[in-house]
Amino acid sequence: MLKKLHIGYFYNSKIHGSNLNLNLDLKQLIIKYSKANFYDLQLSLEHLPNLNILSICASDNIQMIDADRWQDLIESSLIHLHLFKINFGYCAIDSYTEKLKKVQ
């Protein structure tokens, strides 16, 4: 019956789609600090189809900045999502064009 979950620190795990059995009706997920790679986070989120609010802080985590991957995940698995907040930091030697491409 859990509706809201606030995670202080989310880190990579050995989660695989076949052994992940989350059957939650979670509506709100807040991750205060994530060092997980996008794939591990995606595996978890795909099992939370009723999520309405997702908030993630992922500073110093370049994988979280890929707008195309987020759009695909939201459109395919998080169709009830109404509020999406992501806070990230990005410090790299990429060209301005490459940085802009990541966040578009």
RABEL-V866754 format. One record per helix or strand of 3 or more residues. SS is the DSSP state (A for helix, B for strand). FROM is the first residue (numbers start at 1). LEN is the number of residues. Records with the same first field share a line. If there is no record, write none. Layout:
SS->FROM-LEN / FROM-LEN
This chain:
B->4-4 / 28-4 / 53-6 / 83-6
A->38-8 / 62-4 / 67-11 / 96-8
